[in-house]
Amino acid sequence: MQSLTITILRQMSIIPMLSLILKNIFVITGIWITFVIAESIAAIVAVTLYKNTKLKL
């Protein structure tokens, strides 16, 4: 369930929002920056979810 949460967050929330914002600022480079930022946010969320799960065990 956690992997689904991370995937949906990254693919349906972060990437579309950031690409709309950053393409206006950085043009095509903004699209590439979007993927780096989205992966970073997804990694932070994944680590947070992992730590919360580990604490419950």
ZIDALIN-V184141 format. One record per residue. N is the residue number from 1. SS is DSSP state (helix for helix, strand for strand, loop for the rest). D_LAST is the distance of its C-alpha to the last C-alpha in Angstrom with 2 decimals. Layout:
# ZIDALIN-V184141
((N;SS;D_LAST) (N;SS;D_LAST))
This chain:
# ZIDALIN-V184141
((1;loop;16.39) (2;helix;15.42) (3;helix;18.15) (4;helix;20.57) (5;helix;19.96) (6;helix;20.67) (7;helix;23.68) (8;helix;25.17) (9;helix;24.81) (10;helix;26.55) (11;helix;29.17) (12;helix;30.16) (13;helix;29.70) (14;helix;29.83) (15;helix;32.37) (16;helix;34.93) (17;helix;34.91) (18;helix;35.16) (19;helix;37.77) (20;helix;39.95) (21;helix;39.83) (22;helix;40.13) (23;helix;42.82) (24;helix;45.13) (25;helix;44.63) (26;helix;44.44) (27;loop;45.91) (28;helix;44.69) (29;helix;42.82) (30;helix;40.70) (31;helix;39.41) (32;helix;38.24) (33;helix;36.68) (34;helix;34.78) (35;helix;32.85) (36;helix;31.91) (37;helix;30.71) (38;helix;28.85) (39;helix;26.99) (40;helix;26.16) (41;helix;24.82) (42;helix;22.79) (43;helix;21.31) (44;helix;20.42) (45;helix;18.78) (46;helix;16.84) (47;helix;15.59) (48;helix;14.71) (49;helix;12.80) (50;helix;10.95) (51;helix;10.14) (52;helix;9.10) (53;helix;6.73) (54;helix;5.42) (55;helix;5.47) (56;helix;3.81) (57;loop;0.00))
